[in-house]
Amino acid sequence: MITRPIPSTGEALPVIGMGTWQTFDVAGSSAHPSLQKVLETMHNAGGRLIDSSPMYGNSEKVIGDITHNMAARDDFFYATKVWTTGKQEGIRQMESSFHKMKRTTIDLMQIHNLTDWKTHLPVLQQWKQSGKIRYTGVTHYTDSSHDNLEQVIRKEKTDFVQFNYSLLSRHAEKRLLPAAADSGVATIINRPFGEGAYFKKIAGKSLPSWASDYAINSWAAYFLKFIISHPAVTCVIPATASPEHALENFNAGEGALPDAAGRNKMIAWIEGL
């Protein structure tokens, strides 16, 4: 799989990771074998990053329960978030995330949707200095949040910023992606498929013949390769509970990527439907 460097350290991170909103929020263990297969598929394809949050119900615990029994558990890059107000409540919630995910160190701790970020960021920076977490970040998922995210990453020292960006939702290209590149901040992209709306748009449609020029053999690859072809994108995190869909997603991290002309062709073709 293609990798991109995390600017603050140079550590290589594979370009396709795993989101867990809704998909890993399951009760009981009946779904664990299928979800473990999803993670095994990611690992076999060279992916590493698993992104979660206390907001995602049981997802952190499910990740911890599944990965704890996997031989590859220490190969993954564990990312989660703090999603509350107040310093002590934030600390309590983050400690709970460590327990649920069964980790002594979490690779990336993010401030979810910028919630009380001025309170939490100094704690994250202290935890990074002590080695409790490896990287810090801030997140959101709407175009209207991009200005605030830009201000934070330009003024504060964070390693990552996570936000929405996709083929049919390109607002981040205006300022946020360039700001991340200028500031040396890694980017994680959420909502790559428009929460499934893009697959409805192309239902019954065949890939254009020229898609093979970019090693695109599925619609998932079409949408994901557009995202990772942007040079300021570090990693994108599609979410799925299906091992078959996971394989399509992770395979998109290999092979040729569209250049600027190819990206414009991809936009025009989809917008023309």
N, C-alpha and C positions, 0 to 999 in steps of 0.2 A: 504494500500500500504506500502511496505517496505520503510523505511526512512534511511538516512545516516546523521551523524552529519557534520555540517560545522566546520572544525577544529578550526577556529579562535574564535568561540563563543560557539560551541556545539549545536547550533540551529539545529533541525531536519528538513531535506529537503527530500521530497518524491523522489524516484529514477527515476520516469518518468515525464518529463515535456513536454513543447510544443515549438517547433521551429516555426517561422512564415515567413521564407524566401519564397517568391513566393506565398504561400498559403493565406496569409492575405493581400497581395498587390493587393487589388481590388478597383475599382472605383465605386462610388455610394454606395447605401445601399442594393441593391438587394440580395447580398450574405450574409448580416449580420445575418439573422435568422439561416442559416446553420452553420456559424462560431460561433455564440453564442451557438448553440447546441454542437459544438466541445468543447468549454470551459466549458459548463455545464457538459458534459461527463467527462472531466478531473476533475472537482471539485467533482463530485459525486464519482469518483474512488479514491479520496484522493490526486490527483496531485495539484501542486501549481505553479511551475515555468513557466512563459511565457517569451521567449527570442526574442528580436527584435533588430533593428538597423536602423539608418537613411538611410543606404544603401538599405533597403528593401522597398523602395517606400512608399506606403501608409500604411504600416503595423502598424507603431506606432499609427497613427491616428485611424485606424480601431480598434485596441485594445482598445484605449481610448474611442471611441464612443460606443463600445459594452459593455465593462466592467462598464462604468459609470452608466449604467442603470440596472446593475445586483445587486441583494441583496448581493451576495457573493464577490463583487468587492474587498473588503479589505482582503479577504482570500488568494488572489493570491500573488505570489512572482514575482515582475516586474523587468525584466532585460533588459537593452538595452546597447547601445554602443556610443562611440564618434569615428567618422570616418572622420577626416579632419586634416589639419596641422595648427599650430599656436595656441598660448594660447587663444587669444581673440576669434578666430573663433571656437575653441573647446568649450569655454564657451557658445558662442551664440548657437551652435548646441545642446549642452546638455540642455540649457534652453528651446529650442524649443521642445526637446523630453519630458520634463516635461509637457509642454503645450499640446502637441499632445496626450499624454497618460493620461492626466487629473489627474496627481499625484502631491501631494505636497512633497512626498518623493519617491525616487526610490530605490528599494531594492539593486540592483546591477548595477553599471555602469562599463562597460568594455571598453578597448581600442581595437578597431576593427582592426584585422590583424596587431597589433603592430604599427599602423600608428602614427608616431611622439610620441611614447610612453614616451620618456624622458621629453617631454614638458607637456603632459597631466597627467602623474601619480602624480606629486606633487599637481595638482589641485584636482584630485580625492581624494587624502589623506586629503587635507584641507576640502573638502566637507563632507567627512566621519566624520571628527572630529566635524564639525558643525551640523551634523545630517541631512544634505540634502540628502545624500545617506547612505546606511547601509553597503555596501560592495564594494570593488574594484576588478577589474580583468583585464586580458589580454586574447586575443583570436587569433586564426588562424585556418586554415582548411587544410593545406597540411603537408605531412611528412617532407618536406624540412624546415619547420618552427620550428620543434620540438626542435632543438638545441637552437635556439634563445629563445623560450619560457622557456626552462629549465634554461638558464642563467638568465632570468629576475626573475623567481620565486625563484631561489636560492639566488639572490643578493638583490632583492627588497621586500618590504612587500606588497604583494597582498593577497587577501582572496580567489580568484578564478582564475583558468586558464581553458580556453575552447579550445578544439582541436578535430581533427578527430580521430576516433578509431572505428573499427568494426571487425566482424568475419574474413573477408577476407582482412583487412587492419590493421595489428597489430603492425606497426612500433612503436607506442607509448609505447608498453610493454618494449622496450629495455631500455629506460632511462626516458622518460617523466612521465609516471605513477609512477615509483618508486621515482622520484624526487619530485613529488607533495606530495606523502605520507611522504617522509622524511622531507619536508619543511612545512608540516601542511597547505597545500593549497587544497581547494575543487576543484573538477574537473567537468566540464560540457562537455559532449561528443556530437559532431555534426557529421553529415553524417553517421548515423548508418546503413542505407540501401544502401550505395554506390550510393546515388542519384537515387534509384530505380532499379539499375542494378541487385541487388540480387534477386528481385522478378522475373526478367526475367530468371535468372539462374535456378530457381526452378519451373518455369511454368510447370504445368501438373504433378508435382511430389507430392507424398504423404509424410507426415511427417514420419520419422522412428518410429517404434513401441515403442522404448525406450524413445521417447520424453515425453511421459506421466509421466515418472519418475520424471520429473522436472516441472510438471504442464504446459507443453507447448502444447497448442491446436491450434496454428496458426503459420504461418511462421513469422509473425511479432514478436510473442513471442519468437520464436527460435532465431532470430537475436538480439532482445533486451535483453533477459535473458543472452545470452553470455556476453554482455557488462556489465550489472549490476552485474554479478557474479564476476567480478574483484574487489577485495577489495578496490582498490584505486579510483574507480569510485563513484562519488557522485550522479550525475544525468545525464540522457541522454535525448536529445530533438528531437525526431522525429517530422517531420512537416506533417500535413495533413489538408485538408479542408473537409474531409469526416467524419461525426459523426460515421459511421460504422467502418471505419479504426481507428478512434481515440479510440473507445472502445477496439478494439484488442490491440492497443498499450498500453493503460493504464492498461488493465488486466494483461499485462506481468509483472507489478510491484508487483504482489501478488504470494504467494506460494513458493514452493521449488526452490532453485537455484542450478545449476550444480556445483560440486566440480571440482578439477583439472582434475581428470580422465574424468568426464563428459564433461568438456570444450574441452579436447583433442579429445573425441569421436565426438563432434559437428564439430570440425574443419575437422577431417578426412572424415566425411560423406559428407560435402559440397565440399571439395576439390576433392572427388572421383567422383563427378557428371561429 
